[in-house]
Amino acid sequence: MMALKVEVPIACFRQSRAREYAETYLVPPPSTVYGMLLSIVGETNRYQHCGVRLAIAMLSTPQKSRVIRTFRRVKKKDIHDPTNSRPDYQELLTDIQFIVWVDSQGETQQLGLSDRLQLALSHPHLIDRFGGVCLGESRDLINAIAILSSEDKKHHLSWLIQDEDGFLTLPYWVDHVGSQGTRWRRYRQLEFAQNWQVPELAWTVIQSV
């Protein structure tokens, strides 16, 4: 098991049911964090590390703002047709800082995701990958990612824990072709505290079924 501290200046975790107005979740969904971790190790097959467990705790309270931007939707076969793009509002979060714990004990792979992350951070020249490391959209580049240090443990945490009565419904697996295969769980955030022991309900198993 390992823990990583992640800092992202700006990002949008677009709500799955949002349409024209691109609302954002207030915390990074487990599916988005999983995609980021795969990007770090250069893994393009998202089924490769099914069974890994992730736990997420916020270090900051991101501020939400709203911008207007151009969205592209394929309405006409001619990609240059002006009806394929239109301005819409999008919510953004700034100052996103969180910790993600990665537990590979439930994986069937000989080399689990946590092992590959350790290798990527200690020997990055051995990793074959492409593009920037982002948290969600390709625009939302990560500012810093590092193995958790003892100095980091002086901060307070806000755990994301599973709760059937929670107000946050977040995807832990996303169907990029249609919505039928998307998987959800309900969560709530604990108040900021200095308890660094991972609560059992904070763990989310990444799986497609």
N, C-alpha and C positions, 0 to 999 in steps of 0.2 A: 504494500500500500504506500502511496505517496500523496503529497499535498502540494498544490501549485498556487502561487499568488498571481492574479491577473489584473492588469490595469488597462482600461480602454477609455480614451478621451470622449468618444461620441459613438453612439450606436442606436439602432432601432430594432427591437425584437417584435416584429409585426405580429399582431394578434391574428391567429389563423382564420377567424371569422370576419375580419375587417375587410371592407370592400373599397369604395372610393376614398374614404377617410382612413388613412393608414395609422391606426392606433398602435401603441406599443405596450407590451407587458412591462411591468416595473422592475422585473428581475429577469436575468437570462434563463430561458427554459433549458431543462436538461438536454433536449435534442440539439439545441444550438451549441451548448458547451461541448457535447460529444463530437459534433462536427468540427469544432475548433481543435480539439485534441487529435482527431484523425489528421487534420491538416498539418499539425506540428510534426507528426512522424511520417508524413508523406503517404498516408494510406487513402486510396481512392475507393476501396470497397467498404462501404459502411456496415456491411454484415460481418466483417472480419472479426470485430471485437464484441459481438453480441454476448451478453452475459456479464459484462463489466458493470460494476456498481459505482455510481457517482454521488457525492454529497456536496452541496453548495451552501456557502455562507457569505453573506454580504458584509463588506467592510465599510461601505459608504452608503449614503442615501442619494442616489442619482437624481438630478434635477431634470424636470421635463419641460420641453419647449415645443414650439410648432413652427414648421417651415412650409413653404410651398415649393414644389419641385415637379419636374416632368416625369410622368410615368408612361411606360410604353406597354401597349396591349395590342396583340395581333387581331385586328378587326378585318383588315383587308390583306389579300395575298401579297400585294405590293408593299414591301416593308417601308418604302419611302412615302406611302400614302399618309397625309397629315392626320387622318382620323385614327392612326395607330398610336398617336402620342397626345397627351393632354395634361394640363397642370392639375395637381391635386395636393391636398394638405397631408403632411406626414408629421407624426410626433417623433421627437428625438430625446434621448437620454444623454446627459453629460456627467463626467466624473464617475465612471463605473469601476469599482474595485471589489473583487471578491476572491474567495479561496475555493478551490475545488479539490476534493479528495478523490482519489482513483484507487479502487480495489479490484484487482484482476483475479481473485481466487475462484470466481464462478465461471471464468472463461475456459473454453476447451483448447485454445491455442497454446502451444508450448511456450511461445514468447508473448506474454500478455501485454496489454496496452500500457500498464504502469512501467513495465520493463523497457518498452520501446521509448516511452517518454524520458525515462532516466538516461537512456542512450542518446536521445536527440539533444538533450540539454547539456550533457557532459561531453559528447563528441559530435557536434553538429555536422562536421565534415563527412561523417559516415551516412548521413541521411540524404536520400534522393527524393526531393520534393520540388514543387513549383509554386509561384505566386506568393503573395503576402499572407501572413497569418491574420485572419479576421474573426470577428465574433458576429456572425450573421452575414450581412451584405459585404461585398468586396470592398466597399468604401470604408467600412468600419474596422480599420486596422488596429491591431493591438499595440499599445505603447510599450508594455513590458510584461514579461512572464518569467517567473523564477521559482525554484523550489523553495518552499516555506522555510523561513529562518526563525530562530529563537526571538529575534528582534520584532518580527511580525506579531508574535503572540502577545505583545503588550496591548494590542488593539482589542476593541470589543467587536463581537460578531452578532449578526442577525441570521439565524439558521432558517433555511427553507426546508420545512418538514411536511410529510404527507399527513393529510387530514381530510376525511370524507366530508366534513362540514366546512372546509376551508373556502375562502373566497377566490383563491387563485386556481384556475384550471389551465394547466400547462402541458404541452406535448413533450413526451419523452422519446417518441419515434414519429417521424413525419413521412407521409406518403407524398412524394414530389410529383407523381403523375395525377393522382386524384386524392380526395380526402378520405376515401374508404379505409385505407390502411393506416391512417394516423391514429396514434395511441395517446391517451391522456391520463393524467392523474390530478387530483385536487390537493392543493397545498395551502399552508399558511406560514407567515413569517413570525418567528419568535422575536421578542424585543431584544435590543442590543444587550449582550451580556459578555462576560469574560470567561465563559465556560468553553474550553477548546476540545472537550471530549465529544466525539461525533455521536449525536443521538441516533438510535437505531432507526427511527422514523425519517431521518434525513437521507437515508440511502435510497437511491432509485436505480433499479436494474434496467439497463438499456437492452431492449429486445423488440423484435418486430411483431411478436404475437402476444 
